[in-house]
Amino acid sequence: MEENSTAKLCTARCEFFRCGRRTLVFREGRPWCSFVNEPCTPQSCAYVTCLRGKLIAGNKCGLTIRRITVENTTPNDYKLNIKLKNKYIKKIGDEDLV
């Protein structure tokens, strides 16, 4: 799977962000971890969780990644070479299988 460069890092101000140790407080408007008594840094913290379950490797937010879509394929794109015995072809009654 390719790494998407549009993925933003998780932040403590996200509404879905939760601290696994429940030690996040806001001091003077800044996120603060009272467990280590330092500013909260979700990029390097091991206790970061996402309520939506969208946290991906490197503590990046999966909600900021754009989905890459592929054109729809039709059954005609896949051709199978199946050989059936004549008695099965007669039972099915489909001449396209011959």
Helices and strands as residue ranges (DSSP letters): E 17-19, E 24-27, E 30-33, E 38-39, E 48-50, E 55-56, E 60-61, G 62-64, G 75-77, H 86-92, G 95-97
